[in-house]
């Protein structure tokens, strides 16, 4: 039997997106053929927090051996068969500390990184391949700073991981948003209403901008620019009157804000990274537009179809791009590992696959360049200067 080259651990963290399973498959197939043993960490960083370091213990809830059969079966599907969580091992609430560790970690917030490092040693992990957004990968930076060999893969529907033009999940999100918007426009048209659709996008408005640019909506409001509700209603009213079917559509990023207002949250709870759950801005926009509509419609109220697209855009199988890019990202990660290179983020940059230093994740933020891409008077993307732009047009750097 050939000597194993080492152990590679893969995990997925944060929100699920289509394309995670193809990425896991790409890393695993190639790694196994190069002689590595591959293990999948369950539930993101959570799987590395409460491992029982007794050789005879059952840790099957924390990790599993990956084989070609397992990853081939899952590789064509959406979601992540390894499961996921929003666990941040450096900030674990007292109530969430595993029972076996409560005598050592009893502060309100606890840094369990020493336990994660011991658990990685216990598992014999030589290389760690985390797949996630900037929150998940910010902890990957921490482990790299602690001396661990990390090669990261960017994933998020919002497409807001710094350093890369593309993140796994974004194309499927845009595809789903366009399709769902087109399904709902028949309802808005039948009743001659405004259609207000809330989409994902906490700090970055890419998921509202691209579908609007593709013709799915008349207007969009994004986190990077606070909007005036009267002006939005006036624009939507004009759009509606120009449309023979008497309806108009606006996409509202979940992180969008009224002039003079702040982000709208579902409740006051936060996840392990300190983010409160967003939700409700679409409802507020719909109600405010209905109230303001008589001013721009000869004194008559315009009713509103109000829908939060939510998980519908992140469910189901990946589209073509989110099947191809994860395959390439996974193999890029393996290329680096085989060269002994680590502390890198695999990326798509200017239409070419590449890699960047891992600390790009914590050095900057990726948001819509409002001056270049967003018309602040018309609340819609700018349709100009596409020459030499990447596939999805908008990056924060250009």
Secondary structure by P-SEA (a helix, b strand, c coil): cccccbbbbbbcccccccaaaaaaaaaaaaaaaabbbbbbbcccccccccccccccccccccbbbbcaaaaaaacccccccccccccccccccccccccccccccccccccaaaaaaaaaaaacccbbbbbccaaaaaaaaaaaaaccbbbbbbbcccccccccccccaaaaaaaaaaaaaaaaaaaaaaabbbbbbbbbbcccaaaaaaaaaaccccccccccbbbbaaaaaaaaaaaaaaccccbbbbbbccccccccccccccccccccccccccccaaaaaaaaaaaacccccccbbbbbbcccccccccccccccccccaaaaaaaaaaaaaaaccccbbbbbcccccccccccccccccccccccccccccccccccccccccccccccccc
